C-alpha cells in the first residue's frame, strides 16, 4: 500500500530538518507495560517526521496513558520517514508491531501525529477488524490542491470524490482514498472504527483538519490555540484519550 510519494516527502522535508534513517526489518519499537496487571488494551503511537518513539515518553504521553488507561499496554513504533518512502510502513507496522500481539487485547487504538496520522488512518483502513479507534493529532492530509477541492465543494458532505481507479497518480490515489474514508464519517452509517481528532487552531494544517472536524461529533474533536508542536499535542491527546475511552459518542 503506497502511503507517501517522493513529492509529498519533499513537502514534509522542506518544513523540517531531518536525516532519513534506513527502514529496518523488523520495524523497531519501544514497549511500555501497563500500570495495571489486568491488561485488556494496547495503544500504538506513530511519530511525526523527525521524531522517534522515545519522544512519547519524553513529552509525557506515556504517563498520560498510564494514568488514564492503566490497563493498556503501550508500544511506540519507530515508523519514521523511510518506511513511508519505501511504501512499507503499513506492512511493517502490521507484521512486526501489531499483528503478533493483537490476540492479547480486547481494544487496540492507534495514535498518529502529523505524518504519523497518515500511517494511523491508513492502517485503520487496511485493518478495520483490529483497530477499535484512531486518535489523529494534526494529521498531514495531502497537497493543497486536494484540500482546496474538498473545501471548494463546500466540505466533505458536499464533496463527490472521484473513482480511485480513475486516478493515475499513485500519490493522489492514496490521499483520495484517505479523504473518501474521512467522508464516510459524514454519513448516517460511519465506519465502526472510532475517529478522534485534535489540532492547534494556528497550525499550518488547521484548515485541512477543520474540514474533517466539521463532520465529526463535537465530543470527538479537541482544538486549542497554538501551532504544529508538542505543547499543543500533549494536552489535546490527554483530553481525546479521556473522551475516547470513557465518554459515549454523541
C-alpha positions as CSV (number, residue, x, y, z in Angstrom):
1,X,0.0,0.0,0.0
2,X,1.6,3.3,-1.1
3,X,1.4,6.0,1.6
4,X,3.7,8.9,0.7
5,X,5.4,9.6,-2.6
6,X,8.7,11.4,-3.2
7,X,6.9,14.7,-3.9
8,X,4.9,14.6,-0.7
9,X,8.0,13.6,1.2
10,X,9.8,16.7,-0.2
11,X,6.9,18.9,1.1
12,X,7.5,17.4,4.6
13,X,11.2,17.7,4.4
14,X,11.0,21.4,3.4
15,X,9.3,22.1,6.7
16,X,11.8,20.3,8.9
17,X,15.5,19.4,9.3
18,X,15.6,15.6,9.0
19,X,18.1,13.0,8.2
20,X,16.4,9.9,6.7
21,X,17.4,6.8,8.5
22,X,17.2,3.3,6.9
23,X,14.0,1.4,7.2
24,X,15.0,-1.7,9.3
25,X,13.2,-5.0,9.2
26,X,11.6,-5.7,11.6
27,X,10.5,-2.2,12.5
28,X,11.9,-1.3,15.9
29,X,9.5,-0.3,18.6
30,X,9.6,0.7,22.3
31,X,7.3,-1.1,24.6
32,X,5.8,0.1,27.9
33,X,3.9,-2.3,30.1
34,X,0.5,-1.4,31.6
35,X,0.3,0.1,35.0
36,X,-2.4,-2.5,35.9
37,X,-1.9,-6.2,35.8
38,X,-5.4,-6.7,34.2
39,X,-4.3,-5.7,30.7
40,X,-7.0,-5.5,28.1
41,X,-5.9,-2.9,25.7
42,X,-3.0,-1.6,23.5
43,X,-2.2,1.9,22.4
44,X,0.2,2.2,19.4
45,X,2.0,5.5,18.9
46,X,3.2,6.7,15.4
47,X,5.5,9.7,15.4
48,X,5.7,12.6,13.1
49,X,8.6,13.4,10.9
50,X,11.8,14.0,12.7
51,X,10.6,12.3,15.9
52,X,11.4,8.9,17.3
53,X,9.5,6.5,19.6
54,X,11.3,7.8,22.6
55,X,9.6,11.3,22.3
56,X,6.3,10.0,23.5
57,X,7.9,9.2,26.9
58,X,9.9,12.4,26.9
59,X,6.9,14.5,26.3
60,X,4.7,12.8,28.9
61,X,2.3,10.9,26.7
62,X,3.3,7.5,28.3
63,X,2.5,8.9,31.7
64,X,-0.9,10.2,30.5
65,X,-1.8,6.7,29.2
66,X,-0.7,5.1,32.5
67,X,-2.9,7.5,34.4
68,X,-6.0,7.5,32.2
69,X,-5.8,3.9,30.9
70,X,-3.8,1.8,33.4
71,X,-5.0,-1.5,31.8
72,X,-3.4,-0.6,28.4
73,X,0.0,-1.7,27.2
74,X,1.8,0.9,25.0
75,X,4.1,0.5,22.0
76,X,5.7,3.4,20.3
77,X,6.7,2.3,16.8
78,X,9.8,3.7,15.1
79,X,7.7,4.4,11.9
80,X,10.0,7.0,10.5
81,X,10.1,8.6,7.1
82,X,12.0,5.9,5.3
83,X,9.1,3.4,5.8
84,X,6.8,5.9,4.1
85,X,9.3,6.5,1.4
86,X,9.7,2.8,0.5
87,X,5.9,2.2,0.9
88,X,6.4,-0.4,3.6
89,X,5.0,1.4,6.7
90,X,1.7,-0.4,6.9
91,X,3.1,-3.8,6.2
92,X,5.9,-3.4,8.7
93,X,3.6,-1.9,11.3
94,X,1.2,-4.8,10.9
95,X,3.7,-7.7,10.6
96,X,6.3,-6.5,13.1
97,X,4.4,-4.5,15.7
98,X,0.7,-5.0,15.9
99,X,-0.4,-8.4,14.5
100,X,1.9,-10.6,16.6
101,X,0.4,-9.3,19.8
102,X,-3.2,-8.3,18.7
103,X,-4.7,-11.5,20.0
104,X,-3.8,-10.4,23.6
105,X,-6.1,-7.4,23.6
106,X,-9.8,-6.5,23.5
107,X,-9.1,-2.9,22.5
108,X,-6.4,-1.5,20.2
109,X,-6.0,2.2,19.5
110,X,-3.6,3.8,17.1
111,X,-2.3,7.4,17.7
112,X,-0.7,9.3,14.9
113,X,0.9,12.7,14.9
114,X,1.3,14.7,11.7
115,X,2.9,12.3,9.3
116,X,2.0,9.5,11.7
117,X,-1.6,10.5,11.2
118,X,-1.3,9.2,7.6
119,X,0.0,5.9,8.9
120,X,-2.7,5.6,11.6
121,X,-5.6,6.3,9.3
122,X,-4.1,4.1,6.5
123,X,-3.7,1.2,9.0
124,X,-7.2,1.6,10.2
125,X,-8.5,1.4,6.6
126,X,-6.4,-1.7,5.9
127,X,-7.2,-3.5,9.2
128,X,-10.6,-2.3,10.5
129,X,-11.2,-5.5,12.4
130,X,-8.0,-4.9,14.5
131,X,-8.3,-1.2,15.2
132,X,-11.1,0.0,17.6
133,X,-10.2,3.6,17.1
134,X,-7.6,6.1,16.0
135,X,-6.5,9.4,17.5
136,X,-5.1,11.8,15.0
137,X,-3.1,14.8,16.1
138,X,-2.7,17.5,13.4
139,X,-2.6,14.8,10.7
140,X,-1.0,15.6,7.4
141,X,-3.7,15.4,4.8
142,X,-2.1,15.8,1.4
143,X,-1.4,18.5,-1.1
144,X,-3.2,21.9,-1.2
145,X,-4.9,21.0,-4.5
146,X,-6.9,18.1,-3.0
147,X,-7.7,20.1,0.2
148,X,-8.9,23.0,-1.9
149,X,-11.1,20.6,-4.0
150,X,-12.9,19.5,-0.8
151,X,-13.2,23.0,0.5
152,X,-14.5,24.4,-2.7
153,X,-17.2,21.7,-2.9
154,X,-18.5,23.1,0.5
155,X,-16.9,20.4,2.7
156,X,-16.9,16.7,3.0
157,X,-20.7,16.3,2.9
158,X,-21.0,18.0,-0.4
159,X,-17.7,16.7,-2.0
160,X,-18.0,14.0,-4.5
161,X,-14.8,12.0,-4.7
162,X,-13.6,10.5,-8.0
163,X,-13.3,6.8,-8.5
164,X,-10.0,5.6,-7.3
165,X,-9.5,3.5,-10.4
166,X,-9.6,6.7,-12.5
167,X,-6.7,8.3,-10.7
168,X,-3.4,7.5,-12.4
169,X,-1.0,9.2,-9.9
170,X,-0.4,6.8,-7.1
171,X,0.2,9.5,-4.5
172,X,-3.1,11.3,-5.4
173,X,-4.9,8.0,-5.3
174,X,-3.7,7.2,-1.8
175,X,-4.7,10.6,-0.4
176,X,-8.1,10.5,-2.2
177,X,-8.6,7.1,-0.5
178,X,-7.9,8.7,2.9
179,X,-10.3,11.5,2.2
180,X,-13.0,9.1,0.9
181,X,-12.6,7.3,4.3
182,X,-13.0,10.6,6.2
183,X,-16.1,11.4,4.2
184,X,-17.8,8.2,5.4
185,X,-17.9,9.8,8.9
186,X,-20.3,12.4,7.4
187,X,-22.8,9.6,6.5
188,X,-25.6,8.0,8.5
189,X,-23.6,4.8,8.6
190,X,-20.0,5.7,9.5
191,X,-17.2,3.1,10.0
192,X,-17.1,1.1,13.2
193,X,-13.6,2.4,13.8
194,X,-13.8,5.4,16.2
195,X,-12.2,8.5,14.9
196,X,-10.8,11.2,17.3
197,X,-9.2,14.4,16.0
198,X,-7.2,17.2,17.6
199,X,-5.1,20.1,16.3
200,X,-4.0,23.7,17.1
201,X,-6.1,26.5,15.7
202,X,-2.9,28.2,14.5
203,X,-1.4,25.0,13.0
204,X,-0.5,25.3,9.3
205,X,-2.7,22.2,8.8
206,X,-5.7,23.5,10.7
207,X,-7.8,24.4,7.6
208,X,-7.5,20.9,6.3
209,X,-8.1,19.4,9.7
210,X,-11.2,21.5,10.2
211,X,-12.8,20.0,7.0
212,X,-12.8,16.7,8.8
213,X,-13.8,18.1,12.2
214,X,-16.8,19.7,10.6
215,X,-18.4,16.3,10.0
216,X,-17.5,14.7,13.4
217,X,-19.4,14.6,16.7
218,X,-18.3,17.6,18.7
219,X,-17.0,15.4,21.6
220,X,-14.6,13.6,19.3
221,X,-12.7,16.8,18.3
222,X,-10.5,18.9,20.5
223,X,-8.7,22.1,19.5
224,X,-6.7,24.7,21.3
225,X,-4.7,27.8,20.3
226,X,-1.2,27.0,19.1
227,X,0.7,25.6,16.2
228,X,2.3,22.3,15.0
229,X,4.1,21.5,18.2
230,X,4.2,19.1,21.2
231,X,2.9,21.8,23.6
232,X,-0.4,21.6,21.8
233,X,-0.5,17.9,21.0
234,X,0.1,16.7,24.6
235,X,-2.9,18.4,26.3
236,X,-5.1,17.6,23.3
237,X,-4.1,14.0,23.5
238,X,-4.9,13.8,27.2
239,X,-8.4,15.2,26.5
240,X,-9.0,13.0,23.5
241,X,-7.9,9.8,25.3
242,X,-10.2,10.5,28.2
243,X,-13.1,11.0,25.8
244,X,-12.2,8.0,23.6
245,X,-12.2,5.6,26.5
246,X,-14.8,7.0,28.9
247,X,-17.2,9.4,27.1
248,X,-20.0,7.9,25.0
249,X,-20.2,9.2,21.4
250,X,-22.9,11.7,20.5
